[in-house]
């Protein structure tokens, strides 16, 4: 597994190497990692002005990874977006704070583009410092050890009891009236998709589509919709998760799991697409 820094660009100024900038404070240190996790390469540090972006490319083998960044207080907020080599978004953290994190499971070797986006700086005309890491493992930092992990463990236990395997899973957020949309290319087989939020009093719905065809839907008033569907050929399906009601505020964290009946050994599990 290798990584490279491909380019740095700015929102307002002409392209500039942010690693040559001097921030008002040193880059944040990497928090202590959980046992069993390992850094992929060295931590990447730099500085960003308001609304600037930093771009990195990582070539990663199949596995489970944590993508995490931390910024100094003066940066205000920091967003994290993960794209595949075709530009399809795999995951994002909208940057509501200055410590975005995402966990991804890769079923195949992939080249990923990472985009860090600075929010409005709290100190005008001064850059804020950041640190970014990719780690092998899924429970690498304290922030990840939240109720969502217990939910994923519960679904993994349910799936392991049957003749099924997890194909994909992702942690993400639902906010306001926005929908979470995930697109996957899947091979023929019998599947189910489940979503669950961390608050039992949320109410979310889920829809599975193949183009304009609705394959399955769950609008039952609870926080854990489940949909079953069958595919007779390799195709792209779209999973849409919508919030009907938030228990607290206008945001919640959600976990989406896609599983299938265990196929013959030579069968592939598919790939994430735009």
Residue frames relative to the residue before (quaternion, step in Angstrom):
aa qw qx qy qz dx dy dz
X 1.0000 0.0000 0.0000 0.0000 0.00 0.00 0.00
X 0.0347 -0.8074 0.5885 -0.0229 3.59 -0.79 0.99
X 0.1346 -0.7774 0.6048 0.1086 3.55 -1.27 0.29
X 0.0531 -0.7865 0.6140 0.0416 3.55 -1.24 0.39
X 0.3840 -0.6629 0.5850 0.2662 3.54 -1.22 0.53
X 0.2121 -0.8354 0.4960 0.1055 3.57 -0.45 1.14
X 0.8008 -0.1814 0.1556 0.5492 3.60 0.81 -0.86
X 0.1823 -0.7366 0.6394 0.1241 3.52 -1.27 0.48
X 0.0287 0.8063 -0.5905 0.0161 3.59 -0.85 0.84
X 0.3283 -0.7356 0.5575 0.2007 3.53 -1.27 0.28
X 0.5372 -0.6272 0.4668 0.3165 3.53 -1.28 0.41
X 0.7877 0.2890 -0.1344 0.5272 3.57 0.97 -0.89
X 0.7596 0.3704 -0.1930 0.4985 3.55 0.87 -0.99
X 0.6127 -0.5156 0.4252 0.4218 3.57 -1.28 0.16
X 0.6949 -0.4896 0.3048 0.4295 3.62 -1.16 0.53
X 0.0286 0.7981 -0.5890 0.1233 3.51 -0.92 1.00
X 0.4383 -0.6819 0.5112 0.2856 3.58 -1.03 0.69
X 0.3000 -0.7978 0.4944 0.1704 3.54 -0.25 1.26
X 0.5812 0.5972 -0.3881 0.3936 3.59 1.12 -0.41
X 0.6416 0.5035 -0.3269 0.4775 3.59 1.26 -0.23
X 0.5407 0.6205 -0.4042 0.3990 3.58 1.26 -0.13
X 0.3070 -0.7224 0.5868 0.1989 3.53 -1.24 0.47
X 0.2386 -0.7821 0.5614 0.1270 3.56 -0.50 1.16
X 0.6292 -0.5561 0.3943 0.3734 3.54 -1.29 0.32
X 0.7675 0.1584 -0.1064 0.6120 3.57 1.29 -0.29
X 0.5709 -0.5946 0.4211 0.3785 3.63 -1.10 0.51
X 0.6341 -0.5232 0.3859 0.4186 3.62 -1.18 0.41
X 0.5561 -0.6103 0.4377 0.3560 3.61 -1.04 0.69
X 0.4802 -0.6521 0.4916 0.3202 3.60 -1.07 0.61
X 0.5198 -0.6050 0.4920 0.3487 3.56 -1.22 0.42
X 0.4363 -0.6975 0.4902 0.2878 3.63 -0.72 0.98
X 0.6461 -0.5102 0.3935 0.4092 3.54 -1.26 0.35
X 0.3244 -0.7585 0.5380 0.1732 3.55 -0.88 0.99
X 0.5585 -0.5947 0.4655 0.3430 3.53 -1.23 0.55
X 0.6245 -0.5406 0.4096 0.3873 3.55 -1.22 0.48
X 0.7617 0.3501 -0.2751 0.4707 3.56 -0.99 0.88
X 0.6280 0.5087 -0.3430 0.4786 3.60 1.26 -0.16
X 0.0775 -0.7951 0.6000 0.0424 3.57 -1.16 0.56
X 0.4944 -0.6498 0.4930 0.3005 3.53 -1.11 0.72
X 0.2760 -0.7083 0.6225 0.1860 3.55 -1.12 0.75
X 0.7954 -0.0188 -0.0385 0.6045 3.57 -0.09 1.27
X 0.6346 -0.5144 0.4071 0.4085 3.56 -1.28 -0.32
X 0.6055 -0.5259 0.4221 0.4227 3.62 -1.17 0.37
X 0.2812 -0.7471 0.5821 0.1548 3.57 -1.05 0.83
X 0.0588 -0.8141 0.5777 -0.0067 3.56 -0.75 1.04
X 0.1514 0.7815 -0.5957 0.1073 3.53 -1.21 0.51
X 0.3667 -0.7030 0.5586 0.2434 3.52 -1.28 -0.37
X 0.1097 -0.7945 0.5968 0.0237 3.55 -1.11 0.76
X 0.3561 -0.6750 0.5990 0.2426 3.53 -1.17 0.70
X 0.7347 -0.3877 0.3064 0.4648 3.58 -1.31 0.06
X 0.8706 0.0902 -0.1102 0.4709 3.54 -1.04 1.01
X 0.4600 0.6598 -0.4744 0.3578 3.61 1.16 0.27
X 0.2352 -0.7584 0.5915 0.1399 3.55 -1.31 0.37
X 0.1691 -0.7396 0.6422 0.1092 3.52 -1.23 0.66
X 0.1717 -0.7979 0.5754 0.0531 3.59 -0.97 0.93
X 0.0011 0.7780 -0.6280 0.0176 3.56 -1.05 0.86
X 0.1987 -0.7561 0.6065 0.1446 3.56 -1.25 0.42
X 0.0663 -0.7794 0.6228 0.0147 3.55 -0.97 0.95
X 0.1957 -0.7311 0.6404 0.1308 3.57 -1.03 0.85
X 0.0041 -0.8435 0.5313 -0.0788 3.57 -0.33 1.29
X 0.4392 -0.6629 0.5431 0.2696 3.51 -1.19 0.68
X 0.6735 -0.4570 0.3720 0.4463 3.57 -1.27 0.24
X 0.4126 0.6888 -0.5149 0.3002 3.57 -0.94 0.86
X 0.5239 -0.5975 0.5000 0.3443 3.56 -1.35 -0.20
X 0.0294 -0.8230 0.5650 -0.0513 3.55 -0.79 1.07
X 0.2418 -0.7150 0.6352 0.1638 3.51 -1.31 0.56
X 0.1420 -0.7616 0.6297 0.0580 3.56 -0.92 1.00
X 0.0888 0.8279 -0.5395 0.1254 3.59 -0.52 1.12
X 0.0313 -0.7779 0.6276 0.0067 3.54 -1.15 0.72
X 0.1013 -0.7642 0.6338 0.0625 3.53 -1.23 0.57
X 0.1154 -0.7922 0.5974 0.0479 3.57 -1.01 0.83
X 0.5655 -0.5805 0.4590 0.3642 3.53 -1.23 0.44
X 0.6931 -0.5198 0.3107 0.3910 3.55 -1.20 0.59
X 0.6655 0.5440 -0.3199 0.3986 3.60 1.00 -0.79
X 0.5749 0.5787 -0.3881 0.4290 3.60 1.23 -0.26
X 0.4099 -0.7453 0.4434 0.2827 3.59 1.22 -0.42
X 0.7594 -0.2439 0.1979 0.5697 3.59 0.50 -1.16
X 0.1298 -0.7807 0.6093 0.0490 3.54 -1.25 0.50
X 0.1977 -0.7898 0.5735 0.0904 3.56 -0.81 1.04
X 0.1777 -0.7741 0.6030 0.0747 3.56 -1.20 0.65
X 0.0136 0.7880 -0.6142 0.0410 3.58 -0.82 1.04
X 0.1527 -0.7827 0.6005 0.0588 3.57 -0.96 0.94
X 0.0510 -0.8097 0.5836 -0.0337 3.57 -0.71 1.16
X 0.4052 -0.6593 0.5512 0.3119 3.56 -1.19 0.44
X 0.7349 -0.4532 0.2748 0.4231 3.57 -1.29 0.15
X 0.6572 0.4848 -0.3091 0.4874 3.61 1.25 -0.31
X 0.5855 -0.6073 0.3624 0.3963 3.58 1.27 0.00
X 0.4671 0.6653 -0.4550 0.3634 3.60 1.25 0.13
X 0.4132 -0.7182 0.5064 0.2389 3.57 -0.89 0.95
X 0.2207 -0.7896 0.5640 0.0986 3.55 -0.77 1.08
X 0.7837 -0.1264 0.1112 0.5979 3.58 1.06 -0.71
X 0.0052 0.7962 -0.6048 -0.0142 3.55 -1.20 0.42
X 0.1694 -0.7105 0.6706 0.1297 3.51 -1.33 0.49
X 0.4240 -0.7808 0.4033 0.2188 3.55 -0.42 1.26
X 0.4908 -0.6939 0.4291 0.3058 3.58 1.18 -0.04
X 0.2314 0.7762 -0.5477 0.2097 3.58 0.91 0.91
X 0.7445 0.1683 -0.1518 0.6280 3.56 1.32 -0.15
X 0.5578 -0.6235 0.4237 0.3474 3.59 -1.21 -0.20
X 0.6734 0.4311 -0.3216 0.5073 3.59 1.12 0.65
X 0.0191 0.8400 -0.5414 0.0296 3.63 0.55 1.12
X 0.0047 0.7807 -0.6248 0.0129 3.56 -1.18 0.68
X 0.0155 0.7677 -0.6406 -0.0012 3.55 -1.15 0.68
X 0.2219 -0.7411 0.6197 0.1323 3.55 -1.25 0.63
X 0.0120 -0.8013 0.5979 -0.0185 3.57 -0.92 0.92
X 0.2163 -0.7211 0.6392 0.1568 3.50 -1.19 0.66
X 0.1527 -0.7866 0.5955 0.0583 3.60 -0.73 1.10
X 0.2774 -0.7779 0.5443 0.1470 3.57 -0.73 1.06
X 0.7628 0.2158 -0.1315 0.5952 3.56 1.28 -0.33
X 0.5936 -0.5121 0.4562 0.4211 3.57 -1.29 0.22
X 0.0263 0.8181 -0.5703 0.0683 3.59 -0.78 1.02
X 0.3246 -0.6700 0.6249 0.2350 3.51 -1.34 0.44
X 0.0912 -0.8248 0.5580 -0.0008 3.58 -0.60 1.15
X 0.2554 -0.7274 0.6172 0.1572 3.54 -1.13 0.78
X 0.1656 -0.7816 0.5985 0.0591 3.55 -0.87 1.03
X 0.0804 -0.7899 0.6077 0.0171 3.57 -0.90 0.99
X 0.1128 -0.7549 0.6436 0.0570 3.56 -0.85 1.03
X 0.0869 -0.8109 0.5787 0.0060 3.58 -0.79 1.05
X 0.3138 -0.7611 0.5414 0.1706 3.56 -0.67 1.12
X 0.3749 -0.6839 0.5747 0.2477 3.52 -1.16 0.66
X 0.7387 -0.3496 0.2876 0.4994 3.56 -1.17 -0.54
X 0.4188 -0.7079 0.5143 0.2428 3.55 -0.82 1.04
X 0.4201 -0.7053 0.5157 0.2450 3.56 -1.07 0.75
X 0.7077 0.3292 -0.2261 0.5828 3.56 1.33 -0.19
X 0.3738 -0.7682 0.4647 0.2325 3.63 -0.21 1.20
X 0.8640 0.1207 -0.1156 0.4750 3.53 -1.11 0.88
X 0.6294 0.4755 -0.3526 0.5033 3.58 1.20 0.44
X 0.3837 -0.7202 0.5192 0.2541 3.61 -0.91 0.82
X 0.3106 -0.7123 0.5923 0.2129 3.55 -1.26 0.46
X 0.4314 -0.7173 0.4910 0.2414 3.55 -1.03 0.76
X 0.0797 -0.7901 0.6060 0.0470 3.57 -1.20 0.58
X 0.1700 -0.7258 0.6537 0.1305 3.50 -1.40 0.34
X 0.0586 -0.8010 0.5957 -0.0003 3.58 -0.89 0.94
X 0.0042 0.7957 -0.6053 0.0235 3.58 -1.02 0.86
X 0.1737 -0.6971 0.6759 0.1643 3.48 -1.39 0.37
X 0.0549 -0.8071 0.5878 0.0075 3.56 -0.83 0.97
X 0.4213 -0.6521 0.5613 0.2867 3.51 -1.21 0.54
X 0.6501 0.4697 -0.3620 0.4750 3.57 -0.64 1.11
X 0.3859 -0.7584 0.4954 0.1750 3.56 -1.25 0.45
X 0.7389 0.3171 -0.2194 0.5525 3.63 1.17 -0.20
X 0.1981 0.8683 -0.4384 0.1213 3.53 0.99 0.84
X 0.8077 0.1709 -0.0737 0.5595 3.59 1.02 -0.69
X 0.6785 -0.5460 0.3150 0.3772 3.53 -1.15 0.70
X 0.6310 0.5593 -0.3544 0.4043 3.59 0.95 -0.78
X 0.6434 0.5295 -0.3252 0.4470 3.58 1.09 -0.65
X 0.6422 0.5277 -0.3297 0.4477 3.58 1.15 -0.55
X 0.3098 0.7501 -0.5098 0.2854 3.57 0.48 1.22
X 0.7508 -0.3887 0.2475 0.4733 3.64 -1.19 0.00
X 0.5631 0.6204 -0.3854 0.3867 3.58 1.14 -0.51
X 0.6208 0.5433 -0.3491 0.4444 3.56 1.05 -0.67
X 0.6363 0.5244 -0.3317 0.4584 3.57 1.02 -0.72
X 0.6213 0.5363 -0.3360 0.4620 3.56 1.08 -0.75
X 0.6589 0.4989 -0.3126 0.4683 3.58 0.90 -0.89
X 0.6373 0.5251 -0.3276 0.4592 3.59 0.97 -0.82
X 0.6366 0.5285 -0.3332 0.4521 3.58 1.00 -0.79
X 0.6768 0.4781 -0.2983 0.4736 3.59 0.91 -0.88
X 0.6210 0.5373 -0.3438 0.4555 3.58 1.02 -0.74
X 0.6501 0.5096 -0.3167 0.4664 3.59 1.01 -0.79
X 0.6405 0.5207 -0.3238 0.4624 3.60 0.98 -0.84
X 0.6840 0.4954 -0.2840 0.4540 3.56 0.91 -0.96
X 0.6554 0.5281 -0.3168 0.4373 3.58 0.99 -0.82
X 0.6146 0.5586 -0.3520 0.4316 3.60 1.18 -0.46
X 0.7256 0.3722 -0.2318 0.5303 3.58 1.19 -0.44
X 0.6116 -0.5354 0.4283 0.3947 3.54 -1.31 -0.03
X 0.4671 0.6694 -0.4187 0.3981 3.53 0.79 1.12
X 0.1582 -0.7677 0.6136 0.0953 3.55 -1.31 0.36
X 0.4847 -0.6354 0.5126 0.3138 3.56 -1.18 0.62
X 0.2542 -0.7594 0.5840 0.1329 3.55 -0.89 1.02
X 0.7871 -0.0628 0.0791 0.6084 3.57 0.91 -0.96
X 0.0778 0.7492 -0.6568 -0.0360 3.49 -1.31 0.35
X 0.0313 -0.8016 0.5969 -0.0165 3.55 -1.14 0.61
X 0.2902 -0.6967 0.6256 0.1978 3.54 -1.23 0.65
X 0.1428 0.7874 -0.5915 0.0984 3.59 -0.91 0.79
X 0.4511 -0.6767 0.5150 0.2710 3.54 -1.34 -0.07
X 0.1896 -0.7071 0.6615 0.1624 3.52 -1.31 0.49
X 0.0172 0.8134 -0.5773 0.0693 3.55 -0.82 1.02
X 0.8486 0.0550 -0.0581 0.5230 3.55 -0.92 0.91
X 0.7514 -0.3402 0.2805 0.4909 3.57 -0.90 -0.96
X 0.4199 0.7132 -0.4680 0.3100 3.60 1.23 0.20
X 0.3102 -0.7248 0.5855 0.1888 3.55 -1.22 0.59
X 0.3456 -0.6808 0.5983 0.2430 3.53 -1.23 0.53
X 0.0392 -0.8092 0.5856 -0.0261 3.59 -0.63 1.15
X 0.0467 -0.7885 0.6128 -0.0226 3.56 -0.80 1.11
X 0.1281 -0.7950 0.5909 0.0493 3.58 -0.90 0.94
X 0.0045 0.8059 -0.5901 0.0473 3.57 -0.84 1.01
X 0.2829 -0.6884 0.6298 0.2221 3.53 -1.23 0.56
X 0.0403 -0.8249 0.5620 -0.0450 3.57 -0.56 1.20
X 0.4597 -0.6669 0.5192 0.2728 3.52 -1.19 0.65
X 0.6793 -0.4656 0.3409 0.4534 3.64 -1.20 0.22
X 0.4137 0.6952 -0.5193 0.2754 3.54 -1.08 0.74
X 0.5184 -0.5979 0.5063 0.3426 3.53 -1.39 -0.06
X 0.0627 -0.8279 0.5560 -0.0394 3.56 -0.71 1.12
X 0.0184 -0.7345 0.6636 0.1407 3.45 -1.42 0.07
X 0.1888 -0.7526 0.6216 0.1071 3.53 -1.22 0.64
X 0.0534 -0.7921 0.6081 0.0038 3.55 -0.99 0.86
X 0.0888 -0.7619 0.6393 0.0551 3.53 -1.15 0.70
X 0.0470 0.7941 -0.6049 0.0359 3.56 -1.08 0.66
X 0.2950 -0.7479 0.5702 0.1686 3.55 -1.01 0.86
X 0.6017 -0.5973 0.4006 0.3475 3.54 -1.27 0.36
X 0.7028 0.3924 -0.2626 0.5321 3.60 1.24 -0.22
X 0.4401 -0.7338 0.4595 0.2380 3.58 -0.63 1.14
X 0.6873 0.4913 -0.2846 0.4531 3.59 1.17 -0.50
X 0.4459 0.6446 -0.4825 0.3909 3.60 1.24 0.21
X 0.1712 -0.7456 0.6291 0.1376 3.56 -1.29 0.32
X 0.0848 0.8057 -0.5780 0.0980 3.60 -0.46 1.20
X 0.2498 -0.7492 0.5984 0.1348 3.56 -1.24 0.59
X 0.1500 -0.7887 0.5907 0.0811 3.56 -1.22 0.49
X 0.0957 -0.7877 0.6086 0.0080 3.54 -1.10 0.89
X 0.1610 -0.7687 0.6143 0.0768 3.58 -0.99 0.91
X 0.0075 0.8177 -0.5735 0.0495 3.58 -0.64 1.11
X 0.1603 -0.7104 0.6734 0.1273 3.48 -1.34 0.56
X 0.7706 -0.1265 0.0310 0.6238 3.56 0.05 1.29
X 0.7924 -0.2304 0.1999 0.5282 3.59 -0.72 -1.07
X 0.5765 0.6058 -0.3673 0.4072 3.58 1.29 -0.15
X 0.3015 -0.7385 0.5771 0.1749 3.58 -0.82 1.03
X 0.2329 -0.7998 0.5414 0.1138 3.59 -0.54 1.17
X 0.7855 -0.1340 0.1350 0.5889 3.57 0.99 -0.80
X 0.0034 -0.7940 0.6079 -0.0009 3.55 -1.20 0.51
X 0.0879 -0.7647 0.6357 0.0579 3.55 -1.23 0.54
X 0.0077 0.8088 -0.5850 0.0602 3.55 -0.49 1.28
X 0.3078 0.7619 -0.5148 0.2443 3.57 1.22 0.38
X 0.4889 -0.7022 0.4325 0.2844 3.64 -0.88 0.86
X 0.4943 0.5993 -0.5077 0.3725 3.57 0.07 1.31
X 0.5572 -0.6282 0.4356 0.3243 3.59 -1.27 -0.03
X 0.7272 0.3867 -0.2531 0.5076 3.63 1.17 0.37
X 0.0168 -0.8230 0.5677 -0.0107 3.63 0.41 1.15
X 0.1002 -0.7704 0.6285 0.0371 3.57 -1.17 0.74
X 0.0550 -0.8006 0.5966 -0.0019 3.59 -0.89 0.95
X 0.1851 -0.7657 0.6086 0.0950 3.56 -1.04 0.86
X 0.1174 0.7942 -0.5902 0.0850 3.59 -1.00 0.77
X 0.2729 -0.7465 0.5891 0.1453 3.57 -1.25 0.58
X 0.1520 -0.7704 0.6143 0.0779 3.55 -1.13 0.75
X 0.2585 -0.7845 0.5488 0.1285 3.58 -0.88 0.95
X 0.7797 0.1386 -0.1028 0.6020 3.58 1.29 -0.14
X 0.6138 -0.5276 0.4195 0.4110 3.56 -1.24 0.32
X 0.1591 0.7974 -0.5553 0.1745 3.56 -0.66 1.09
X 0.4741 -0.6339 0.5261 0.3109 3.54 -1.35 0.19
X 0.0751 -0.7811 0.6190 0.0322 3.55 -0.88 0.97
X 0.2725 -0.7533 0.5814 0.1423 3.53 -1.21 0.63
X 0.1481 -0.7726 0.6139 0.0654 3.57 -0.86 1.00
X 0.0550 -0.7973 0.6011 -0.0015 3.58 -0.70 1.09
X 0.0855 -0.7737 0.6272 0.0260 3.55 -0.86 1.03
X 0.0425 -0.8085 0.5865 -0.0244 3.56 -0.75 1.09
X 0.3597 -0.7208 0.5505 0.2190 3.54 -1.12 0.67
X 0.2474 -0.7612 0.5848 0.1319 3.53 -0.87 1.00
X 0.7940 -0.0731 0.0737 0.5989 3.56 1.06 -0.73
X 0.2665 -0.7477 0.5896 0.1495 3.56 -0.99 0.90
X 0.4602 -0.6781 0.4959 0.2872 3.56 -1.00 0.80
X 0.7927 0.0784 -0.0079 0.6045 3.57 1.04 -0.86
X 0.8517 0.0503 -0.0493 0.5193 3.58 -0.80 0.99
X 0.5725 -0.5693 0.4538 0.3771 3.56 -1.14 -0.75
X 0.6972 0.4013 -0.2861 0.5206 3.59 1.07 0.67
X 0.0535 0.7741 -0.6304 0.0202 3.54 -1.23 0.59
X 0.4280 -0.6632 0.5437 0.2854 3.57 -1.27 0.34
X 0.0873 -0.8113 0.5781 0.0018 3.56 -0.97 0.89
X 0.2056 -0.7411 0.6282 0.1178 3.53 -1.20 0.67
X 0.1032 -0.7807 0.6152 0.0374 3.57 -0.92 0.97
X 0.0774 -0.7938 0.6032 -0.0039 3.56 -0.86 1.05
X 0.0968 -0.7622 0.6377 0.0545 3.57 -0.99 0.89
X 0.0111 0.8082 -0.5860 0.0571 3.59 -0.74 1.06
X 0.1262 -0.7871 0.5995 0.0712 3.56 -1.24 0.45
X 0.6060 -0.5019 0.4544 0.4176 3.51 -1.31 0.29
X 0.5406 -0.6415 0.4257 0.3392 3.57 -0.89 0.88
X 0.2769 -0.7925 0.5232 0.1469 3.60 -0.62 1.14
X 0.6895 -0.4056 0.3635 0.4775 3.54 -1.31 -0.10
X 0.6662 -0.5527 0.3134 0.3905 3.61 -1.06 0.68
X 0.7052 0.4741 -0.2879 0.4417 3.60 0.98 -0.71
X 0.5460 0.6376 -0.3979 0.3703 3.62 1.24 -0.21
X 0.3587 -0.7203 0.5541 0.2132 3.57 -1.09 0.77
X 0.4624 -0.7001 0.4817 0.2529 3.54 -1.28 0.43
X 0.6135 -0.5836 0.3519 0.3989 3.58 1.19 -0.13
X 0.2707 -0.7558 0.5742 0.1603 3.54 -1.30 -0.03
X 0.5360 -0.6157 0.4775 0.3250 3.55 -1.25 0.58
X 0.0379 -0.8024 0.5955 -0.0063 3.60 -0.88 0.91
X 0.6088 -0.5486 0.4211 0.3886 3.52 -1.31 0.21
